[in-house]
Amino acid sequence: MSALDAVLSARALMAAPTPLKGDCGRLCGGACCAGDAQTGMLLFPGEERLYARCAFARVVPARFSLGGAPGRLLVCQGRCPREERPLACRFFPLFLRFTPDGGTRVMLDRRSTGVCPLAGYGMEALAPGFVQAAREAYDKLLGDTECRAFLAGLDEEFGF
C-alpha cells in the first residue's frame, strides 16, 4: 500500500464522523476554518496530489520537514466542500502521540485549546464514534512506512 492509499483509506474512515453528532463548526462559527493567507492545514504524505487542481485552496510549502519529507500546507479561503476536507481537518481536534513503550494514543491536540471550544471539556466531550474512527484511521496510516514516519515527526515537532 502506498502513502496515498493509506491516506485515502484514512480519509474514507473520517468522512462522516464528527466531534459532535452534527457539524461542530456551527457551534463555534467554524473557528478551525478561520485563518489568513499563510495559515493552513498540514497535508499527509501524498495528499497534496488530491489538491493539484483545487478551486477553493492552494498548496504551499511549510517551513519545516516531517518524517524526512518537506511539509506541505493546504491554505483555503475558510470554506470547502466537506467531502474534500484534508485529513488534518477531519482529525481535528485529535492528535496521535507515540508512547514510550512503542504504542500510540489518540488524544486532544493541545494546539486546539485556543481554537476549539470542545477542547476545554476533554475527550469526554467528543462523540465516541468520532474518536473510534480516528483510531482506526490512524492505524491505517501507521501501516504505511512513510505515513508512520510523518506521524512520528509530527508528534516530535508538535506533541509537546
C-alpha positions in Angstrom: 0.0 0.0 0.0 1.3 3.5 -0.9 1.2 6.5 1.3 -1.6 7.9 -0.8 -3.6 4.7 -0.5 -3.2 4.8 3.3 -4.3 8.5 3.3 -7.3 7.7 1.1 -8.3 4.8 3.4 -8.0 7.1 6.5 -10.0 9.9 4.8 -12.8 7.4 4.0 -12.9 6.4 7.6 -13.1 10.0 8.7 -15.6 11.2 6.0 -18.7 11.1 8.1 -17.8 11.1 11.8 -17.6 14.5 13.5 -16.6 15.5 17.1 -20.3 16.1 17.8 -23.4 14.5 16.4 -23.7 17.3 13.9 -21.4 19.8 12.2 -19.4 21.1 15.2 -18.5 24.2 13.2 -21.9 25.5 13.8 -21.2 25.7 17.5 -18.1 27.9 17.1 -18.7 29.6 13.8 -16.1 27.5 12.0 -13.3 28.8 14.2 -10.9 26.0 13.0 -11.5 27.1 9.4 -10.7 30.8 10.1 -7.2 31.7 9.2 -5.3 34.0 6.9 -3.4 33.8 3.6 -0.4 32.0 5.4 -2.4 29.7 7.7 -3.2 26.2 6.5 -3.7 22.6 7.4 -0.8 20.2 7.2 -1.2 17.6 4.4 -0.3 14.0 4.9 2.1 12.2 2.5 0.7 12.0 -1.0 -2.4 14.1 0.0 -1.1 17.2 -1.9 -1.9 15.4 -5.2 -5.6 15.5 -4.3 -5.4 19.3 -4.4 -3.5 19.8 -7.7 -6.5 21.4 -9.4 -8.3 22.7 -6.3 -10.5 25.8 -6.7 -11.0 26.5 -3.0 -7.4 26.4 -1.7 -3.8 26.2 -2.7 -0.8 24.1 -1.5 2.1 25.9 -0.1 5.4 24.7 1.3 5.7 24.6 5.1 8.8 26.0 6.8 9.7 22.5 8.3 10.0 18.9 7.4 8.3 15.9 9.0 9.5 12.3 8.7 12.3 13.3 6.4 10.0 15.0 3.8 9.2 18.7 3.3 5.9 19.7 4.9 3.0 21.0 2.7 0.1 23.1 3.9 -3.3 23.5 2.3 -4.3 27.1 2.6 -8.0 27.6 2.0 -10.5 30.5 1.9 -12.3 29.4 5.1 -14.8 27.2 3.3 -14.6 24.0 1.4 -16.8 21.2 0.2 -17.0 19.0 3.3 -16.1 15.8 1.3 -12.9 17.4 0.1 -11.5 18.4 3.6 -7.9 17.4 4.1 -7.2 14.6 6.6 -5.9 17.0 9.2 -9.3 18.8 9.3 -11.1 15.5 9.6 -9.0 14.6 12.7 -9.2 17.9 14.4 -9.1 18.4 17.4 -7.4 15.0 17.8 -3.7 14.2 17.7 -1.7 10.9 17.7 1.0 10.6 20.3 3.6 7.8 20.4 4.1 6.3 23.9 7.5 5.4 25.4 6.6 1.6 25.1 6.2 2.0 21.3 2.5 2.2 21.2 0.3 5.1 20.2 -2.5 7.1 21.9 -5.2 9.3 20.4 -5.7 12.4 22.5 -6.7 16.0 22.2 -4.3 18.2 20.2 -3.0 20.8 22.7 -2.9 23.3 20.0 -6.7 23.1 19.7 -7.4 24.7 23.1 -7.2 28.2 21.6 -9.5 27.4 18.7 -11.9 24.6 19.6 -14.4 25.1 22.4 -14.8 21.4 22.8 -11.1 21.0 23.8 -11.7 22.6 27.2 -14.1 19.7 28.1 -11.6 16.9 27.3 -12.1 13.7 25.3 -15.4 13.1 27.0 -16.9 15.9 25.0 -16.2 14.2 21.7 -18.6 11.7 20.1 -17.2 8.1 20.8 -17.8 7.2 17.2 -15.5 10.1 16.1 -12.7 9.0 18.4 -13.0 5.4 17.3 -13.0 6.3 13.6 -9.9 8.4 14.3 -8.2 5.5 16.0 -8.9 3.2 13.0 -7.8 5.9 10.5 -4.5 6.4 12.4 -4.0 2.7 12.4 -4.3 2.7 8.6 -1.7 5.4 8.4 0.6 3.7 10.8 0.6 0.7 8.4 2.5 2.7 5.8 6.2 3.4 6.4 6.1 7.0 5.0 2.9 7.9 6.9 4.3 6.4 10.1 7.5 8.5 9.8 5.3 11.5 9.2 3.2 10.9 12.3 6.3 10.3 14.4 7.8 13.6 13.1 4.5 15.4 13.8 4.5 14.0 17.4 8.1 15.0 17.9 7.6 18.5 16.5 4.2 19.4 18.0 3.4 16.8 20.7 4.9 18.9 23.5 
